[in-house]
């Protein structure tokens, strides 16, 4: 299986190529300029691998939450590339990507708590549970004020690995759950590498969508998970 994954939802710019479990990726924090740099970066990685868009099985992208402009850039770029090559797409939660990386960093943790700075005095928070197939389930994915952050977000017991720049922006968040947090990685941002890994599971299961159905998830626009549902990634 060959996949291209892109992410521009935060200040980081990231592109990854997945080939049957092997990943080649580029990640850097650039702040701005994602729209100008994403396509040249995609072209460079494809050329270095000797691939073309037509040789891919699908395109994956970080569907949010994140910066409004950044999420739109990822969605529109994935749609444009997919339309031109006739490929399906796989939207992947940016918080799920952070959660997967956190679980890799703290093997043995029962859950991951991903928290990204949403600006405007708010945070994006998600609880990720590991799955047997190597993916994650999001038990929670929501926008909230830091003052509303409490232990009620989490399952009743087990060790938690926490991360994301929400913890850097609001250091007091970690103290709320100090008794259960086994490690904190405040510098952890979404990466295309984890997006590709999660997307590969979805492609293998036939869970892809047509490009016109690729939609951003902002959370701030009331596009949120309904109570009682558990998105797969």
PyMOL commands that set and color helices and strands:
alter all, ss='L'
color gray80, all
select helices_A, chain A and resi 34-49+53-55+68-85+94-105+146-148+151-153+165-169+172-176+192-204+211-213
alter helices_A, ss='H'
color red, helices_A
select strands_A, chain A and resi 2-7+12-19+22-29+58-62+88-92+111-119+122-130+136-145+160-163+181-185
alter strands_A, ss='S'
color yellow, strands_A
deselect
rebuild
show_as cartoon
